[in-house]
Amino acid sequence: MSTKPTTTDLEWADLDQRAVDTARILAADAVQKVGNGHPGTAMSLAPAAYTLFQKVMRHDPSDPAWVGRDRFVLSAGHSSLTLYTQLYLGGFGLELDDLKSFRTWGSKTPGHPEYGHTAGVETTTGPLGQGVANAVGMAMAARFERGLFDPEAAAGTSPFDHRIYVIAGDGCLQEGISAEASSLAGHQKLGNLILLWDDNHISIEGDTETAVSEDTMKRYEAYGWHVQRVEPQENGDLDPAALYAAIRAAEAETERPSFIAMRSIIAWPAPNAQNTEAAHGSALGDEEIAATKRVLGFDPERTFEVSDEVIAHTRELGERGREARAAWEKQFADWRAANPERAATFDRIQANELPAGWEESIPVFEAGKGVATRAASGKVLQALGAVVPELWGGSADLAGSNNTTIDKTSSFLPEGNPLPEADPYGRTIHFGIREHAMAAEMNGIALHGNTRVYGGTFLVFSDYMRNAVRLSALMHLPVTYVWTHDSIGLGEDGPTHQPVEHLASLRAIPGLNLVRPADANETAIAWREIMKRHTRTYLKGAPHGLALTRQGVPTYAPNEDAAKGGYVLFDAEGGSPEVVIVATGSEVHLAVEARERLQAEGVPTRVVSMPSVEWFEEQDQAYKDSVLPPSVKARVAVEAGIGLTWHKYVGDAGRIVSLEHFGASADAKVLFREFGFTPEAVVAAARESIAAAAR
């Protein structure tokens, strides 16, 4: 039988303990019913999750998106029942039938929590460690949001003061992404972040001694975190009172993020399954569940047993939540009255709108000049930054190369940082050389709301970011990736830094829009379109990646059809086109030069610039046919990467000028020449395609 907490600092009635034990048997029953899942961690973590949801966090089950709420992130997403049982008990919209349909088609309780699918789920977690980085991003966003709306308020007095709580497991902390994110959190002194570590010593392969022997608490001390250890009760169960006291101590520590180590026993109190790797990812079995129910004082013959008294008790959270929100709304109303201009900005951002006239700030570049698209992007960002205060971001230590510094005088850095541009509410984020965490932190920033975020690195390093990028697409988040040095055009750094497969592989991510502009004006139009698209609601939005050149490329007159993803840059002269050349990015000017030669030979040639395949595919068929006429079978695609994207566009008679191998270390012009990216090569491909189409 469970015992009451060992101290009286926390109000903990018999019904609280019964609710915790109810959560345990619900987790065991849900996994047993579907036949698969992760019961053990949900059973052992029930006291911690219950304490957070019922005793600590400020939230309102009737309004899970309330701006003033605390956020909860379950980084150990495999233990989704840890969250689902609390959402059910607290009245966030899940009912007992939802737990009974765990992991089944159409249910609100998928195997891992999914943002936008289940009310109360703040982020999609599953890949371990992602949630830790999401939470760091949320904590950063909370500070930046405060700076936007209430920077002068004393600590703890603003309606924009709230906390982020995260539960992470051994697996989360083994993943490198959590180390990256935790290092940044310590550096940023994110005192609004509290991480609870489920130190249960068990992973899929058994005792964590198989792979880990470090002192995790000392590691977090080295990161600059406030660190505490919560000892279990005598019976081995988590002690809610000790945990509650640790959380309150963590909340009092406002200058550092807090790390609370909780030693738990997985699947506690199952008599035989506890402390075993089998309990991590397998159903316990009917006999073991029955035995566990006997230990906890439940009827072993009943499943999904919830007493009326328990559910009435736990759903009192609804009334407490409404009271907390009402108190916050009074505080918020006082803030509105004292800050009418900031309140107007808040209302605009909440409505997902941009400032009036914002588009007028975007520069138009002079045709004929050679400009690197990364440089054009930087100029657009600085122009947008002057009129869109909620836009912020930075780079993984490559700001000078990525051109991602939105404000050189304002760096997002905590009080006490020695740099002269340091500002706790600064515009430019220095993510450090931590690409994977950067991407997941950007997801957390977007999920938090009320700001717009971008982040940059070299395109080749998108590999480090890929899992988080995939999750941004899965969640439809309005984040913008600024990926520069997008081809062999970066030159002498060689094949380790020259992306070849990356454009095609990123296009393979469903829901990610990749944009590779041909010149400075396409870059400006792309940024404008991305900003517009990110005014839509998150669940209908999409992340965007900009692939930008290091080297200068010719600038053409702006064409608004670039926002459609593909358009006719130069049309055939002297008749209907005999061949269509499709190109992206720095290869567009090669297509233009090839067209000039073909036209001189009497071959009417159309050049199509296609900065975004995804945007182009959104257009209706009539428009797509107007750009790529079905009657023209002779087609050439030109892109300095593998040609995987282009087969569907060129057809059987088409030709693709691509790079099907790694690059080399040499000057960019030499590489383009040696690897066949020349006007001559494009002309030859066009002639071959014309001949093939005539057969």
C-alpha positions as CSV (number, residue, x, y, z in Angstrom):
1,M,0.0,0.0,0.0
2,S,1.2,3.5,-0.7
3,T,2.1,5.7,2.2
4,K,1.5,9.4,2.8
5,P,4.4,11.8,2.3
6,T,7.0,11.9,5.0
7,T,6.5,15.6,5.8
8,T,3.5,17.8,6.4
9,D,4.7,20.8,4.2
10,L,2.3,19.7,1.5
11,E,-1.5,19.4,1.9
12,W,-1.9,15.8,1.0
13,A,-5.2,14.1,1.7
14,D,-6.1,10.4,1.5
15,L,-7.9,11.2,-1.8
16,D,-4.7,12.7,-3.2
17,Q,-2.8,9.4,-2.6
18,R,-5.8,7.5,-4.0
19,A,-5.7,9.6,-7.1
20,V,-2.0,8.9,-7.6
21,D,-2.6,5.2,-7.2
22,T,-5.6,5.5,-9.6
23,A,-3.3,7.0,-12.2
24,R,-0.9,4.0,-11.8
25,I,-3.6,1.4,-12.3
26,L,-5.0,3.4,-15.3
27,A,-1.6,3.3,-16.9
28,A,-1.2,-0.4,-16.4
29,D,-4.8,-1.1,-17.6
30,A,-4.4,1.1,-20.7
31,V,-1.3,-0.6,-21.9
32,Q,-2.7,-4.1,-21.1
33,K,-5.8,-3.4,-23.1
34,V,-4.1,-2.3,-26.3
35,G,-1.3,-4.9,-25.8
36,N,1.7,-2.5,-26.1
37,G,3.1,0.7,-24.6
38,H,5.2,1.9,-21.7
39,P,3.5,1.3,-18.3
40,G,6.4,1.3,-15.9
41,T,7.5,4.9,-16.0
42,A,3.9,6.2,-15.9
43,M,3.4,4.2,-12.8
44,S,6.5,5.4,-11.0
45,L,6.1,9.0,-12.1
46,A,2.4,9.3,-11.0
47,P,3.3,11.1,-7.7
48,A,5.5,13.7,-9.5
49,A,3.0,14.4,-12.3
50,Y,0.1,14.6,-9.9
51,T,2.0,17.0,-7.7
52,L,2.8,19.3,-10.6
53,F,-0.7,19.3,-12.1
54,Q,-2.7,19.4,-8.9
55,K,-0.5,21.3,-6.4
56,V,2.1,23.4,-8.3
57,M,1.3,24.6,-11.8
58,R,-0.8,27.6,-12.6
59,H,-3.2,26.5,-15.4
60,D,-6.9,26.2,-16.2
61,P,-8.3,23.0,-17.6
62,S,-11.1,25.0,-19.2
63,D,-8.6,27.1,-21.2
64,P,-5.5,25.1,-21.9
65,A,-4.1,27.8,-24.2
66,W,-4.4,30.6,-21.6
67,V,-1.5,33.0,-22.1
68,G,-0.6,33.2,-18.4
69,R,-0.3,29.5,-17.8
70,D,2.7,27.6,-16.7
71,R,3.9,25.1,-19.4
72,F,4.5,21.4,-18.9
73,V,6.7,19.3,-21.2
74,L,6.9,15.6,-21.0
75,S,10.3,15.0,-22.6
76,A,10.0,11.3,-21.8
77,G,7.3,11.1,-24.4
78,H,7.1,7.3,-24.5
79,S,5.5,7.6,-21.0
80,S,2.6,9.5,-22.5
81,L,0.3,8.0,-20.0
82,T,2.1,10.1,-17.4
83,L,0.5,13.1,-19.1
84,Y,-2.8,11.5,-20.3
85,T,-3.8,10.3,-16.8
86,Q,-3.3,13.8,-15.4
87,L,-5.2,15.5,-18.2
88,Y,-8.0,13.0,-17.5
89,L,-8.0,13.5,-13.7
90,G,-7.7,17.3,-14.1
91,G,-10.5,17.6,-16.6
92,F,-8.6,18.9,-19.6
93,G,-10.9,17.1,-22.0
94,L,-9.9,13.5,-21.8
95,E,-12.3,11.0,-20.4
96,L,-12.0,7.4,-19.3
97,D,-12.9,6.1,-22.8
98,D,-10.0,8.0,-24.2
99,L,-7.6,6.1,-21.9
100,K,-9.3,2.9,-22.9
101,S,-8.6,3.7,-26.6
102,F,-4.9,4.4,-25.9
103,R,-2.8,4.0,-29.0
104,T,-5.7,3.1,-31.3
105,W,-6.9,4.6,-34.5
106,G,-8.6,8.0,-34.1
107,S,-8.0,8.3,-30.4
108,K,-7.0,11.4,-28.5
109,T,-4.3,9.3,-26.8
110,P,-1.7,8.4,-29.3
111,G,1.5,6.5,-28.4
112,H,3.4,9.7,-27.9
113,P,1.9,13.1,-27.0
114,E,1.0,15.1,-30.1
115,Y,0.7,18.9,-30.1
116,G,-2.6,20.1,-31.5
117,H,-4.2,16.7,-31.2
118,T,-4.8,16.5,-27.5
119,A,-5.8,19.5,-25.4
120,G,-3.2,20.2,-22.7
121,V,-0.3,18.7,-24.7
122,E,2.2,21.6,-25.2
123,T,4.6,19.8,-27.6
124,T,5.0,16.6,-29.6
125,T,7.6,14.5,-27.9
126,G,9.0,11.0,-28.6
127,P,12.5,11.3,-29.8
128,L,14.3,11.5,-26.5
129,G,15.8,14.8,-25.4
130,Q,13.7,16.9,-27.8
131,G,11.4,18.0,-25.0
132,V,14.3,19.2,-22.9
133,A,15.4,21.5,-25.7
134,N,11.7,22.5,-26.4
135,A,11.4,23.5,-22.8
136,V,14.6,25.6,-23.0
137,G,13.1,27.4,-26.0
138,M,9.9,28.0,-24.1
139,A,11.8,29.5,-21.2
140,M,13.8,31.8,-23.6
141,A,10.5,32.8,-25.3
142,A,8.9,33.6,-21.9
143,R,11.8,36.0,-21.1
144,F,11.7,37.6,-24.5
145,E,7.9,37.9,-24.3
146,R,8.2,39.7,-21.0
147,G,10.7,42.1,-22.6
148,L,8.3,42.9,-25.4
149,F,5.4,43.7,-23.1
150,D,6.5,44.4,-19.5
151,P,10.2,44.8,-19.2
152,E,10.2,47.3,-16.3
153,A,8.1,45.2,-14.0
154,A,9.9,43.8,-10.9
155,A,10.6,40.1,-10.9
156,G,7.6,38.0,-10.2
157,T,5.1,40.9,-10.6
158,S,4.3,40.8,-14.3
159,P,1.3,39.0,-15.9
160,F,4.0,37.6,-18.3
161,D,5.9,35.8,-15.5
162,H,5.4,32.1,-15.6
163,R,7.4,28.9,-15.5
164,I,8.2,25.9,-17.6
165,Y,8.3,22.5,-16.0
166,V,9.7,19.5,-17.7
167,I,10.0,15.8,-16.8
168,A,12.9,14.0,-18.5
169,G,14.2,10.5,-18.2
170,D,17.6,8.8,-18.3
171,G,17.3,8.4,-22.1
172,C,16.6,12.2,-22.5
173,L,19.7,13.1,-20.6
174,Q,21.8,10.6,-22.6
175,E,20.9,12.2,-25.9
176,G,23.4,14.9,-27.0
177,I,20.6,17.3,-27.7
178,S,19.8,17.7,-24.0
179,A,23.4,18.4,-23.2
180,E,23.5,21.2,-25.9
181,A,20.2,22.7,-24.6
182,S,21.1,22.4,-20.9
183,S,24.4,24.1,-21.5
184,L,22.6,27.0,-23.2
185,A,20.0,27.2,-20.4
186,G,22.7,27.5,-17.8
187,H,24.5,30.1,-19.8
188,Q,21.2,32.1,-20.2
189,K,20.4,31.8,-16.5
190,L,16.9,30.7,-17.3
191,G,15.5,30.8,-13.8
192,N,12.0,30.2,-15.1
193,L,12.9,26.6,-16.1
194,I,12.6,23.6,-13.7
195,L,13.6,20.1,-14.9
196,L,12.6,17.0,-13.0
197,W,14.8,14.0,-13.8
198,D,13.3,10.6,-13.4
199,D,16.4,8.8,-12.2
200,N,15.0,5.2,-12.4
201,H,18.3,3.6,-13.7
202,I,16.4,1.5,-16.3
203,S,16.5,1.7,-20.1
204,I,15.4,-0.8,-22.8
205,E,18.6,-2.8,-22.5
206,G,18.4,-3.0,-18.7
207,D,20.2,-1.2,-15.9
208,T,21.7,2.1,-17.1
209,E,25.0,0.8,-15.8
210,T,25.2,-0.8,-19.3
211,A,26.0,2.6,-20.8
212,V,26.2,5.4,-18.2
213,S,28.5,6.0,-15.2
214,E,28.8,9.8,-15.0
215,D,27.6,12.0,-12.2
216,T,24.6,13.6,-13.8
217,M,24.0,16.1,-11.0
218,K,27.6,17.3,-11.1
219,R,27.2,17.7,-14.9
220,Y,24.2,20.0,-14.4
221,E,26.1,21.9,-11.7
222,A,28.8,22.5,-14.2
223,Y,26.2,23.8,-16.7
224,G,25.3,26.4,-14.1
225,W,22.1,24.9,-12.9
226,H,20.6,24.9,-9.3
227,V,20.7,21.2,-8.4
228,Q,18.7,19.2,-5.8
229,R,18.2,15.5,-5.0
230,V,14.9,14.2,-3.8
231,E,15.1,11.1,-1.8
232,P,12.3,8.5,-2.0
233,Q,10.1,7.3,0.8
234,E,11.2,4.3,2.8
235,N,9.1,2.0,0.6
236,G,10.9,3.3,-2.5
237,D,8.0,5.4,-3.8
238,L,8.5,9.0,-4.8
239,D,7.8,11.4,-1.9
240,P,5.4,14.1,-3.0
241,A,6.2,16.3,0.0
242,A,9.9,16.2,-0.5
243,L,9.4,16.8,-4.2
244,Y,7.0,19.7,-3.5
245,A,9.6,21.3,-1.2
246,A,12.3,20.9,-3.9
247,I,10.0,22.5,-6.5
248,R,9.3,25.5,-4.2
249,A,13.0,25.9,-3.6
250,A,13.6,25.8,-7.3
251,E,11.0,28.4,-7.9
252,A,12.7,30.6,-5.4
253,E,16.0,30.3,-7.4
254,T,15.3,32.9,-10.1
255,E,18.9,33.3,-11.3
256,R,19.5,29.7,-12.5
257,P,17.5,26.9,-14.1
258,S,16.8,24.2,-11.7
259,F,17.5,20.5,-11.9
260,I,15.7,18.1,-9.5
261,A,16.9,14.5,-9.4
262,M,14.1,12.0,-8.4
263,R,15.2,8.5,-7.6
264,S,12.3,6.3,-8.6
265,I,11.6,2.6,-9.1
266,I,10.1,1.9,-12.5
267,A,6.7,0.1,-12.3
268,W,6.4,0.7,-8.6
269,P,4.7,-1.1,-6.8
270,A,4.2,-4.0,-9.2
271,P,5.5,-7.0,-7.1
272,N,7.5,-8.7,-9.8
273,A,7.8,-6.1,-12.6
274,Q,9.1,-3.2,-10.7
275,N,12.8,-2.3,-11.4
276,T,12.9,-4.4,-14.6
277,E,13.5,-3.4,-18.2
278,A,10.5,-5.4,-19.2
279,A,8.3,-2.8,-17.4
280,H,9.7,0.0,-19.6
281,G,8.1,-1.0,-22.9
282,S,5.8,-4.0,-22.4
283,A,2.4,-4.7,-20.9
284,L,2.7,-6.1,-17.4
285,G,0.3,-9.0,-17.9
286,D,-3.0,-9.7,-16.2
287,E,-1.6,-11.5,-13.2
288,E,1.0,-8.8,-12.4
289,I,-1.6,-6.1,-12.8
290,A,-4.0,-7.9,-10.5
291,A,-1.2,-8.3,-8.0
292,T,-0.4,-4.6,-8.2
293,K,-4.0,-3.7,-7.6
294,R,-4.1,-5.9,-4.5
295,V,-1.0,-4.0,-3.2
296,L,-2.7,-0.7,-3.8
297,G,-6.1,-1.7,-2.5
298,F,-8.0,-1.9,-5.8
299,D,-10.3,-4.7,-7.0
300,P,-8.1,-7.0,-9.1
301,E,-11.2,-8.1,-11.1
302,R,-12.0,-4.5,-12.3
303,T,-10.2,-2.5,-15.0
304,F,-10.0,1.2,-15.3
305,E,-11.4,1.7,-11.8
306,V,-11.9,5.3,-10.8
307,S,-14.1,6.1,-7.8
308,D,-16.5,9.0,-7.9
309,E,-14.8,10.5,-4.9
310,V,-11.4,10.5,-6.7
311,I,-12.6,12.1,-9.9
312,A,-14.7,14.7,-8.0
313,H,-11.6,15.5,-5.9
314,T,-9.1,15.8,-8.8
315,R,-11.5,17.9,-11.0
316,E,-11.6,20.5,-8.3
317,L,-8.6,21.6,-10.2
318,G,-11.0,23.2,-12.6
319,E,-12.3,25.7,-10.0
320,R,-8.8,26.4,-8.7
321,G,-7.7,27.0,-12.3
322,R,-10.6,29.4,-13.0
323,E,-9.7,31.3,-9.8
324,A,-6.1,31.5,-10.8
325,R,-7.0,32.8,-14.3
326,A,-9.4,35.3,-12.9
327,A,-6.7,36.7,-10.6
328,W,-4.3,36.8,-13.6
329,E,-6.9,38.5,-15.7
330,K,-7.3,41.3,-13.1
331,Q,-3.5,41.7,-13.1
332,F,-3.5,41.7,-16.9
333,A,-6.3,44.3,-17.0
334,D,-4.2,46.6,-14.8
335,W,-1.2,46.1,-17.1
336,R,-3.4,46.9,-20.2
337,A,-4.6,50.1,-18.6
338,A,-1.0,51.2,-17.7
339,N,0.5,50.2,-21.1
340,P,-2.0,51.0,-23.9
341,E,0.6,50.9,-26.7
342,R,2.1,47.6,-25.6
343,A,-1.4,46.3,-25.1
344,A,-2.2,47.1,-28.8
345,T,1.0,45.3,-29.8
346,F,-0.1,42.3,-27.7
347,D,-3.5,42.3,-29.3
348,R,-2.0,42.4,-32.8
349,I,0.4,39.5,-32.1
350,Q,-2.3,37.5,-30.4
351,A,-4.4,38.0,-33.5
352,N,-1.5,36.6,-35.5
353,E,-1.3,39.8,-37.5
354,L,1.7,41.9,-38.7
355,P,2.1,45.6,-38.2
356,A,0.4,47.9,-40.7
357,G,2.7,48.7,-43.6
358,W,5.3,46.1,-42.7
359,E,5.8,45.0,-46.3
360,E,7.0,48.5,-47.3
361,S,10.2,47.9,-45.2
362,I,11.3,45.0,-47.4
363,P,14.1,46.2,-49.8
364,V,14.0,45.9,-53.6
365,F,17.4,45.2,-55.0
366,E,18.8,46.8,-58.2
367,A,18.7,44.5,-61.2
368,G,22.1,43.7,-62.7
369,K,24.2,43.7,-59.5
370,G,25.7,40.5,-58.2
371,V,24.6,39.8,-54.6
372,A,24.8,36.7,-52.5
373,T,21.4,35.6,-51.4
374,R,22.7,35.2,-47.9
375,A,23.6,38.9,-47.9
376,A,20.2,39.9,-49.3
377,S,18.5,37.8,-46.6
378,G,20.5,39.7,-44.0
379,K,19.4,43.0,-45.3
380,V,15.8,41.9,-45.4
381,L,16.0,40.6,-41.8
382,Q,17.4,43.9,-40.5
383,A,14.7,45.8,-42.3
384,L,12.0,43.5,-40.9
385,G,13.5,43.8,-37.4
386,A,13.0,47.5,-37.4
387,V,9.2,47.1,-37.9
388,V,8.3,43.7,-36.5
389,P,9.3,43.7,-32.8
390,E,8.3,40.1,-32.2
391,L,10.8,38.8,-34.8
392,W,14.0,37.5,-33.2
393,G,16.6,34.8,-33.8
394,G,20.2,34.1,-34.5
395,S,22.6,31.4,-35.5
396,A,24.6,28.4,-34.3
397,D,27.8,30.6,-34.0
398,L,27.7,31.5,-37.7
399,A,25.9,34.8,-37.7
400,G,28.6,36.6,-39.7
401,S,28.4,33.9,-42.4
402,N,24.6,33.4,-42.2
403,N,23.9,37.1,-42.1
404,T,21.4,36.5,-39.3
405,T,22.1,39.4,-36.9
406,I,18.9,41.3,-36.7
407,D,20.3,43.9,-34.3
408,K,24.1,44.2,-33.7
409,T,23.5,46.3,-30.5
410,S,21.1,43.8,-28.9
411,S,22.1,40.3,-27.9
412,F,19.7,38.0,-25.9
413,L,22.0,37.4,-22.9
414,P,21.3,37.4,-19.2
415,E,22.0,40.0,-16.6
416,G,25.7,39.8,-15.6
417,N,27.0,38.8,-19.1
418,P,30.1,40.9,-19.7
419,L,29.4,41.7,-23.4
420,P,28.5,45.3,-24.0
421,E,25.5,44.4,-26.2
422,A,24.1,41.9,-23.6
423,D,20.4,42.5,-22.9
424,P,18.0,39.9,-21.2
425,Y,15.4,40.9,-23.7
426,G,17.8,41.2,-26.7
427,R,16.9,40.5,-30.3
428,T,19.9,38.4,-31.5
429,I,20.2,34.9,-30.1
430,H,23.6,33.3,-29.8
431,F,22.7,29.6,-29.9
432,G,26.3,28.5,-29.9
433,I,27.6,25.6,-31.8
434,R,24.6,23.6,-31.0
435,E,22.6,23.1,-34.2
436,H,20.4,20.2,-33.0
437,A,19.3,22.0,-29.8
438,M,18.9,25.2,-31.7
439,A,16.3,23.7,-34.0
440,A,14.4,22.1,-31.1
441,E,14.6,25.3,-29.1
442,M,13.1,27.2,-32.0
443,N,10.2,24.7,-31.9
444,G,9.8,25.5,-28.2
445,I,9.9,29.3,-28.9
446,A,7.2,28.9,-31.6
447,L,5.1,26.6,-29.3
448,H,5.3,29.2,-26.5
449,G,3.7,31.8,-28.8
450,N,3.7,35.6,-29.1
451,T,7.1,35.7,-31.0
452,R,8.5,34.8,-34.4
453,V,11.8,33.0,-34.6
454,Y,14.4,32.1,-37.1
455,G,17.8,30.4,-36.8
456,G,20.7,29.9,-39.1
457,T,23.6,27.6,-39.9
458,F,25.2,26.1,-43.0
459,L,22.9,23.9,-45.1
460,V,25.2,20.9,-44.7
461,F,24.6,21.1,-40.9
462,S,20.9,20.7,-41.3
463,D,21.8,17.1,-40.9
464,Y,22.5,17.8,-37.2
465,M,19.0,19.5,-37.0
466,R,17.0,17.0,-38.9
467,N,15.0,15.3,-36.2
468,A,13.9,18.7,-34.8
469,V,13.1,20.0,-38.3
470,R,11.0,16.9,-38.8
471,L,9.1,17.6,-35.6
472,S,8.6,21.2,-36.6
473,A,6.9,20.0,-39.8
474,L,4.9,17.4,-37.8
475,M,3.6,20.2,-35.5
476,H,3.1,22.7,-38.4
477,L,5.2,25.3,-36.5
478,P,6.0,28.7,-38.0
479,V,9.8,28.6,-37.7
480,T,12.2,29.7,-40.3
481,Y,15.6,28.0,-40.9
482,V,18.2,30.1,-42.6
483,W,20.5,27.6,-44.3
484,T,23.4,29.3,-46.2
485,H,26.4,28.0,-48.2
486,D,23.9,25.9,-50.1
487,S,26.1,24.1,-52.7
488,I,29.6,23.4,-54.0
489,G,29.5,27.2,-54.5
490,L,30.9,27.6,-51.0
491,G,34.2,26.5,-52.5
492,E,37.5,25.7,-50.8
493,D,36.1,24.2,-47.5
494,G,35.5,21.1,-49.6
495,P,33.1,18.1,-49.6
496,T,32.6,18.0,-45.8
497,H,30.9,21.4,-46.0
498,Q,29.4,21.2,-49.5
499,P,25.7,20.0,-49.4
500,V,24.9,17.6,-52.2
501,E,21.9,15.5,-51.0
502,H,20.5,18.0,-48.6
503,L,18.0,19.9,-50.8
504,A,16.4,16.6,-52.0
505,S,16.4,15.1,-48.5
506,L,14.8,18.2,-46.9
507,R,12.1,18.3,-49.6
508,A,11.3,14.7,-48.6
509,I,10.1,15.9,-45.2
510,P,6.3,16.3,-45.4
511,G,5.1,19.8,-44.4
512,L,8.5,21.5,-44.7
513,N,8.7,24.2,-47.3
514,L,12.1,24.6,-48.7
515,V,12.9,27.9,-50.6
516,R,16.0,28.3,-52.7
517,P,15.8,31.8,-54.2
518,A,17.7,32.6,-57.4
519,D,18.7,36.1,-56.5
520,A,18.3,39.0,-54.1
521,N,14.8,40.0,-55.1
522,E,13.5,36.4,-55.0
523,T,15.1,36.3,-51.5
524,A,13.1,39.4,-50.4
525,I,9.9,38.0,-51.9
526,A,10.5,34.7,-50.2
527,W,10.9,36.4,-46.8
528,R,7.8,38.4,-47.4
529,E,5.8,35.2,-48.3
530,I,7.1,33.4,-45.3
531,M,6.1,36.2,-43.0
532,K,2.6,36.2,-44.5
533,R,2.3,32.4,-44.3
534,H,3.3,32.5,-40.6
535,T,0.4,34.8,-39.8
536,R,-1.8,31.7,-40.2
537,T,-2.6,29.6,-37.2
538,Y,0.0,27.1,-36.1
539,L,-2.0,24.0,-37.0
540,K,-2.4,25.2,-40.6
541,G,1.1,26.7,-40.9
542,A,4.4,25.1,-41.9
543,P,8.1,25.6,-41.1
544,H,10.2,27.1,-43.9
545,G,13.9,26.6,-44.8
546,L,15.8,29.2,-46.9
547,A,18.7,27.8,-48.8
548,L,21.0,30.7,-49.6
549,T,24.2,31.2,-51.5
550,R,27.6,32.2,-50.2
551,Q,28.7,33.5,-53.6
552,G,27.2,36.5,-55.5
553,V,24.6,35.8,-58.2
554,P,23.1,38.1,-60.8
555,T,20.0,40.1,-59.7
556,Y,16.9,40.2,-61.9
557,A,13.9,42.4,-61.8
558,P,11.5,41.3,-59.0
559,N,8.6,39.1,-60.1
560,E,5.8,38.6,-57.6
561,D,5.1,35.2,-59.0
562,A,8.1,33.9,-57.2
563,A,5.7,33.6,-54.2
564,K,3.9,30.9,-56.2
565,G,7.0,28.7,-56.0
566,G,7.7,28.5,-59.7
567,Y,7.2,31.0,-62.5
568,V,8.4,32.1,-65.9
569,L,11.5,34.2,-65.4
570,F,12.3,34.6,-69.1
571,D,9.9,33.3,-71.8
572,A,10.7,32.0,-75.3
573,E,11.0,34.4,-78.1
574,G,10.1,33.8,-81.7
575,G,7.4,31.3,-81.0
576,S,6.2,28.8,-78.4
577,P,8.9,27.2,-76.3
578,E,10.7,24.2,-77.8
579,V,12.4,23.5,-74.5
580,V,11.8,24.6,-70.9
581,I,14.7,24.9,-68.5
582,V,13.9,24.7,-64.8
583,A,16.5,25.9,-62.2
584,T,16.8,27.0,-58.6
585,G,19.2,29.2,-56.7
586,S,22.6,30.0,-58.1
587,E,22.0,27.8,-61.1
588,V,19.2,30.0,-62.5
589,H,21.7,32.3,-64.1
590,L,23.3,29.3,-65.9
591,A,19.8,28.5,-67.3
592,V,19.4,32.2,-68.4
593,E,22.8,32.1,-70.2
594,A,21.9,28.8,-71.8
595,R,18.6,30.3,-73.0
596,E,20.4,33.2,-74.6
597,R,22.6,30.8,-76.6
598,L,19.7,28.6,-77.6
599,Q,17.7,31.6,-78.7
600,A,20.6,32.8,-80.8
601,E,20.5,29.4,-82.5
602,G,16.8,29.9,-83.2
603,V,15.5,27.6,-80.4
604,P,12.7,29.3,-78.5
605,T,13.5,28.6,-74.8
606,R,11.7,29.3,-71.6
607,V,13.5,29.6,-68.2
608,V,11.5,28.7,-65.2
609,S,12.8,29.7,-61.8
610,M,11.4,27.4,-59.1
611,P,12.5,28.6,-55.7
612,S,10.0,26.3,-53.8
613,V,8.7,23.0,-55.1
614,E,6.3,22.9,-52.2
615,W,4.8,26.4,-53.0
616,F,4.5,25.5,-56.6
617,E,2.7,22.3,-55.9
618,E,0.1,24.3,-53.9
619,Q,-1.0,26.1,-57.1
620,D,-3.9,25.0,-59.2
621,Q,-3.2,22.8,-62.2
622,A,-4.0,25.6,-64.7
623,Y,-1.3,27.7,-63.3
624,K,1.2,24.8,-63.1
625,D,0.4,24.0,-66.7
626,S,0.9,27.6,-67.7
627,V,4.4,27.5,-66.3
628,L,5.3,24.0,-67.5
629,P,3.1,23.4,-70.6
630,P,2.3,19.6,-70.9
631,S,2.8,19.9,-74.6
632,V,6.5,20.8,-74.2
633,K,8.2,17.5,-73.6
634,A,11.7,18.8,-73.9
635,R,12.7,19.9,-70.4
636,V,15.9,20.4,-68.5
637,A,16.3,20.8,-64.7
638,V,19.4,22.4,-63.3
639,E,20.4,22.2,-59.6
640,A,23.8,21.7,-58.0
641,G,22.7,18.7,-55.9
642,I,21.4,15.3,-56.6
643,G,18.6,15.2,-59.1
644,L,16.1,13.3,-57.1
645,T,13.6,16.1,-57.0
646,W,13.4,16.7,-60.7
647,H,12.4,13.5,-62.5
648,K,8.7,14.2,-62.1
649,Y,9.1,17.6,-63.7
650,V,11.3,16.7,-66.7
651,G,9.6,13.5,-67.7
652,D,10.9,10.7,-69.9
653,A,12.4,13.0,-72.5
654,G,13.9,15.4,-70.0
655,R,17.5,15.8,-68.8
656,I,18.8,16.8,-65.4
657,V,22.0,18.7,-64.8
658,S,22.8,17.6,-61.3
659,L,25.6,16.5,-59.0
660,E,25.4,12.8,-58.1
661,H,28.6,12.7,-56.0
662,F,30.4,14.6,-53.3
663,G,32.2,17.9,-54.1
664,A,35.9,18.9,-53.7
665,S,38.1,21.6,-52.3
666,A,38.6,24.3,-54.9
667,D,37.4,27.7,-55.9
668,A,33.7,27.8,-56.6
669,K,34.1,28.8,-60.3
670,V,36.5,25.8,-60.8
671,L,34.1,23.4,-59.2
672,F,31.1,24.5,-61.2
673,R,33.2,24.2,-64.4
674,E,34.7,20.8,-63.5
675,F,31.4,19.3,-62.3
676,G,29.5,20.4,-65.4
677,F,27.5,23.4,-64.2
678,T,28.1,25.6,-67.2
679,P,25.9,27.2,-69.8
680,E,27.5,24.8,-72.4
681,A,26.4,21.8,-70.3
682,V,22.8,23.1,-70.0
683,V,22.7,23.8,-73.7
684,A,23.9,20.3,-74.5
685,A,21.3,18.8,-72.1
686,A,18.6,20.9,-73.9
687,R,19.6,19.6,-77.3
688,E,19.5,16.0,-76.0
689,S,16.1,16.6,-74.5
690,I,14.7,18.2,-77.7
691,A,16.0,15.2,-79.7
692,A,14.5,12.7,-77.2
693,A,11.2,14.5,-77.3
694,A,11.1,14.3,-81.1
695,R,11.5,10.5,-81.2
